[in-house]
């Protein structure tokens, strides 16, 4: 069984080395775990600086989500998505997203911990759609942990070419303290390849079973085609 898991992890690393995607490559890092009976309120914001080569305007993307563990292995979440209007700069609701995260193995059962994420995104303003399937892999080395999110996406719609693409997000995290865990992330895309530091943590609240998690990261381009920088800020209330 250990040899099978070694092969599976190797395949994911090979996939990661060839991953690509388009648009804003920076995304949330997903861990392959489900907390039974948990509810979650999440706010996630991305800011992409103007690209000095392509002349694209600054982008602000906002997602507000509500999620619930519908079993001890499955967590479902729905998001409303907003974006800034390129003409007025007003923030407008532009789409909806559904996610289902499946925990495939118990923590520590194999060489690495495994999960699966399925996403469906609908942009009703542009009449575009996207389905994404991601593998979730995490391995701990003492206080260090490595998380990989390789995925494949299919896009279609009035303003998108019908096509398959691959994605990758990866993170190296140091578990200094539950409230403070510094990390380094890499996000690869077809026209956007970014990397940079992030920091996150979880704060236990006085009410039983409640906590507040935060994540902040700033990412810089790895090539001339990517945005000048991207900032991600995320906060979650778990209850």
C-alpha positions as a printed NumPy array, in Angstrom:
array([[  0.   ,   0.   ,   0.   ],
       [  2.866,   2.382,   0.788],
       [  4.348,   1.84 ,  -2.692],
       [  0.967,   2.703,  -4.264],
       [  0.857,   5.968,  -2.335],
       [  4.439,   6.777,  -3.335],
       [  3.447,   6.358,  -6.995],
       [  0.34 ,   8.508,  -6.518],
       [  2.344,  11.299,  -4.91 ],
       [  4.964,  11.106,  -7.666],
       [  2.263,  11.449, -10.343],
       [  0.933,  14.576,  -8.651],
       [  4.41 ,  16.12 ,  -8.511],
       [  4.941,  15.371, -12.216],
       [  1.531,  16.94 , -13.009],
       [  2.496,  19.952, -10.932],
       [  5.662,  20.521, -12.931],
       [  3.609,  20.799, -16.144],
       [  0.582,  22.69 , -14.817],
       [ -0.942,  25.728, -16.505],
       [ -4.106,  27.827, -16.401],
       [ -5.305,  31.237, -17.478],
       [ -6.765,  34.308, -15.772],
       [ -5.812,  35.044, -12.171],
       [ -3.737,  32.027, -11.195],
       [ -3.675,  32.806,  -7.456],
       [ -6.397,  30.911,  -5.609],
       [ -7.235,  29.563,  -2.179],
       [ -5.108,  26.662,  -0.959],
       [ -7.382,  23.745,  -0.059],
       [ -6.481,  21.146,   2.56 ],
       [ -7.868,  17.578,   2.283],
       [ -9.758,  17.602,   5.58 ],
       [-13.388,  17.876,   6.697],
       [-14.454,  18.823,  10.241],
       [-17.749,  16.974,  10.884],
       [-20.832,  19.123,  11.573],
       [-18.926,  22.363,  10.939],
       [-20.52 ,  25.475,   9.452],
       [-18.401,  28.204,   7.854],
       [-18.82 ,  31.802,   6.751],
       [-16.043,  32.955,   4.437],
       [-14.952,  36.208,   2.852],
       [-12.203,  36.101,   0.213],
       [-10.751,  39.067,  -1.689],
       [ -8.219,  39.236,  -4.521],
       [ -6.588,  42.399,  -5.819],
       [ -4.517,  42.252,  -9.031],
       [ -2.335,  45.245,  -9.911],
       [ -2.449,  46.681, -13.433],
       [ -0.274,  44.799, -15.913],
       [  2.324,  47.164, -17.33 ],
       [  2.72 ,  45.068, -20.499],
       [ -0.871,  44.315, -21.487],
       [ -2.379,  47.469, -20.019],
       [ -5.117,  45.548, -18.192],
       [ -6.942,  47.454, -15.473],
       [ -6.649,  46.627, -11.79 ],
       [ -8.98 ,  43.796, -10.781],
       [-10.821,  43.326,  -7.484],
       [-12.587,  40.001,  -6.973],
       [-14.709,  39.329,  -3.896],
       [-16.317,  36.051,  -2.803],
       [-18.74 ,  35.553,   0.098],
       [-19.436,  31.94 ,   1.005],
       [-21.486,  29.745,   3.312],
       [-20.43 ,  26.14 ,   3.821],
       [-21.431,  23.091,   5.856],
       [-20.041,  19.611,   6.458],
       [-22.904,  17.456,   5.224],
       [-21.09 ,  14.32 ,   6.421],
       [-17.809,  13.418,   8.102],
       [-16.167,  13.207,   4.642],
       [-17.968,  15.852,   2.518],
       [-18.007,  19.646,   2.864],
       [-20.203,  21.737,   0.546],
       [-20.045,  25.514,   0.052],
       [-21.777,  28.121,  -2.096],
       [-20.293,  31.526,  -2.952],
       [-21.576,  34.76 ,  -4.39 ],
       [-18.885,  36.457,  -6.474],
       [-18.415,  40.169,  -7.097],
       [-16.03 ,  42.162,  -9.289],
       [-15.234,  45.806,  -9.96 ],
       [-16.778,  47.34 , -13.066],
       [-13.951,  48.451, -15.448],
       [-15.84 ,  51.658, -16.314],
       [-17.347,  52.824, -13.026],
       [-15.074,  50.912, -10.594],
       [-18.209,  49.949,  -8.647],
       [-18.285,  46.47 ,  -7.103],
       [-21.06 ,  44.401,  -8.71 ],
       [-22.311,  40.854,  -8.14 ],
       [-21.338,  38.89 , -11.235],
       [-21.642,  35.197, -10.473],
       [-22.097,  32.195,  -8.232],
       [-19.895,  29.233,  -7.368],
       [-20.584,  25.79 ,  -5.863],
       [-17.916,  23.623,  -4.235],
       [-17.798,  20.107,  -2.817],
       [-14.719,  18.898,  -0.922],
       [-14.351,  15.164,  -0.298],
       [-11.862,  13.809,   2.23 ],
       [-10.497,  10.582,   0.726],
       [ -8.218,   9.357,   3.525],
       [ -7.862,   9.668,   7.277],
       [ -5.157,  12.036,   8.464],
       [ -1.915,  10.061,   8.808],
       [ -3.375,   6.904,   7.24 ],
       [ -0.987,   6.928,   4.245],
       [  2.247,   8.573,   3.163],
       [  0.202,  11.71 ,   2.392],
       [ -3.37 ,  12.813,   3.075],
       [ -5.7  ,  12.927,   0.065],
       [ -8.866,  14.748,  -0.918],
       [-10.844,  15.859,  -3.963],
       [-12.466,  19.209,  -4.77 ],
       [-15.137,  19.811,  -7.437],
       [-16.103,  23.387,  -8.359],
       [-18.707,  24.864, -10.675],
       [-18.552,  28.596, -11.412],
       [-21.203,  30.59 , -13.299],
       [-20.568,  34.182, -14.428],
       [-24.044,  35.471, -15.269],
       [-22.768,  38.866, -16.391],
       [-20.549,  37.451, -19.157],
       [-22.485,  34.185, -19.556],
       [-19.396,  32.069, -18.896],
       [-19.03 ,  28.745, -17.082],
       [-16.209,  26.703, -15.591],
       [-15.951,  23.273, -13.971],
       [-12.784,  22.44 , -12.023],
       [-11.655,  19.174, -10.443],
       [ -8.673,  19.389,  -8.079],
       [ -6.663,  16.783,  -6.28 ],
       [ -5.769,  17.727,  -2.693],
       [ -2.547,  16.317,  -1.273],
       [ -0.855,  17.186,   2.01 ],
       [  2.227,  15.739,   3.708],
       [  3.661,  16.743,   7.077],
       [  7.36 ,  16.783,   7.982],
       [  7.46 ,  17.704,  11.645],
       [  6.421,  21.349,  11.824],
       [  6.566,  21.694,   8.047],
       [  3.774,  20.691,   5.695],
       [  3.544,  20.598,   1.898],
       [  0.155,  21.017,   0.196],
       [ -0.514,  20.466,  -3.52 ],
       [ -3.692,  21.399,  -5.402],
       [ -3.278,  20.19 ,  -9.018],
       [ -6.435,  20.444, -11.077],
       [ -8.052,  20.34 , -14.488],
       [-10.713,  22.783, -15.692],
       [-13.178,  22.961, -18.551],
       [-14.401,  26.409, -19.637],
       [-17.222,  27.375, -21.98 ],
       [-19.508,  30.328, -22.656],
       [-20.158,  33.362, -24.825],
       [-16.863,  35.063, -23.921],
       [-14.633,  32.033, -23.45 ],
       [-13.169,  29.515, -25.818],
       [-14.368,  25.982, -25.055],
       [-11.245,  24.263, -23.766],
       [ -9.596,  22.14 , -21.091],
       [ -6.826,  23.604, -18.949],
       [ -4.734,  22.511, -15.998],
       [ -4.061,  24.381, -12.762],
       [ -1.652,  24.163,  -9.843],
       [ -1.359,  25.77 ,  -6.435],
       [  1.276,  24.607,  -3.947],
       [  2.229,  25.694,  -0.439],
       [  5.072,  25.076,   2.005],
       [  3.879,  25.947,   5.534],
       [  5.699,  26.234,   8.869],
       [  3.508,  25.462,  11.888],
       [  5.084,  27.975,  14.263],
       [  1.884,  28.517,  16.292],
       [ -1.808,  27.783,  15.605],
       [ -2.396,  31.552,  15.4  ],
       [  0.631,  32.241,  13.197],
       [  1.735,  29.917,  10.382],
       [  3.971,  31.511,   7.729],
       [  4.002,  29.943,   4.268],
       [  5.418,  30.236,   0.779],
       [  3.12 ,  29.571,  -2.188],
       [  3.434,  29.008,  -5.936],
       [  0.475,  29.45 ,  -8.324],
       [  1.038,  28.487, -11.963],
       [ -1.114,  29.488, -14.923],
       [ -1.067,  29.661, -18.702],
       [ -0.686,  33.441, -18.729],
       [ -0.1  ,  34.021, -15.024],
       [  2.634,  32.457, -12.893],
       [  2.936,  33.864,  -9.377],
       [  4.78 ,  33.091,  -6.139],
       [  5.135,  34.75 ,  -2.774],
       [  4.741,  34.637,   1.012],
       [  1.555,  34.213,   2.986],
       [  0.593,  33.915,   6.624],
       [ -2.436,  32.341,   8.259],
       [ -3.734,  31.034,  11.535],
       [ -6.742,  30.099,  13.641],
       [ -7.98 ,  31.889,  16.74 ],
       [-10.268,  29.989,  19.104],
       [-13.244,  32.071,  20.226],
       [-14.931,  31.964,  23.672],
       [-18.097,  30.262,  22.39 ],
       [-17.671,  26.442,  22.288],
       [-16.809,  25.069,  18.853],
       [-16.2  ,  28.473,  17.249],
       [-13.023,  29.922,  15.731],
       [-11.794,  32.617,  13.378],
       [ -9.263,  31.804,  10.658],
       [ -7.345,  34.319,   8.573],
       [ -5.05 ,  34.185,   5.561],
       [ -3.089,  36.965,   3.898],
       [ -0.69 ,  36.637,   0.974],
       [  1.134,  38.805,  -1.551],
       [  2.298,  37.2  ,  -4.786],
       [  4.692,  38.407,  -7.445],
       [  5.172,  37.427, -11.106],
       [  7.541,  34.704, -12.235],
       [  7.526,  35.925, -15.843],
       [  6.795,  39.062, -17.869],
       [  3.289,  37.944, -18.854],
       [  1.93 ,  37.922, -15.294],
       [  0.388,  40.766, -13.288],
       [  2.713,  43.05 , -11.354],
       [  1.408,  41.554,  -8.097],
       [ -1.675,  39.918,  -6.596],
       [ -2.917,  40.254,  -3.013],
       [ -5.222,  37.709,  -1.36 ],
       [ -7.047,  38.253,   1.92 ],
       [ -9.323,  35.633,   3.409],
       [-11.197,  35.358,   6.699],
       [-13.397,  32.471,   7.881],
       [-15.746,  32.147,  10.854],
       [-16.235,  28.505,  11.804],
       [-19.034,  27.384,  14.085]])
